[in-house]
């Protein structure tokens, strides 16, 4: 392709500006750039230089003289193009850098504020435990709903799946309690979620065959699960708060029936069925609560963290 000598000089100066400093001066905060861009510019510069180094020189004054002068001796005669070259180089360089920075930004992991991080952890933890529970029931031979949920953690084929899923649930809930503390600075919310997380981890570490320890952990976990929807009501908006009241009441009432033999025994209900009335509403509520706080901004609600002066008073 034929290129005029003025156009060739323009391209060479543009390549020099891009590859030798005038553009890179704008990137003092950029620590990593794509070397392919620089290599391509240098390759273009070398190719054009080789093409014109043996070409006759064109005299811009129209004298018609020609000589095989290298391109860098044309600068005095092409000075009229210097402002245009500088501006063009800066614009092109910024466009290149913006595309490079966009690529670097897209490689970074997303970061979320504390309330969204806690909602994400609660959602993931409860969903994975619900799936692990279904898988453990399928792996347990002749398992019935009348059996307790904790019997899936007894030594057997389902123990590894159930106990690992339950432990992961407790760990994620415990980390979510930390982020809830950072987001809302409400001690009761943090305490109840921490109790729920520690109870799940304890239930996985001490399965049902360690009966006394497992029973004590289960009682604390069930009552904490039933009360948590009520404790978090100030953090909720309508209509989700009404669902929280309904699910919390159902879970807490079922936990009270299990804890009081005088009420539970006359009903003649299987223990595993009533236990599920405690556990399933709680799991559904945690998934819903995680989605609720994950899908909103703290600034969009009337919930604000108290100031440091208020906390000390």
Secondary structure by P-SEA (a helix, b strand, c coil): ccccaaaaaaaaaaaaaaccccccccccccccccaaaaaaaaaaaaaaaaaccccbbbccccccccccccccccccccccaaaaaaaaaaaaaaaaaaaaaaaaaaaccccccaaaaaaaaaaaaaaaaaaaaaaaaaaccccccccccccccccccaaaaaaaaaaaaaaaaaaaaaaaaaccccaaaaaaaaaaaaaaaaaaaccccccaaaaaaaaaaaaaaaacccccccccccaaaaaaaaaaaaaaaaaaaaacaaaaaaacccaaaaaaaacaaaaaaaaaaaaaaaacccccccccccccccccc
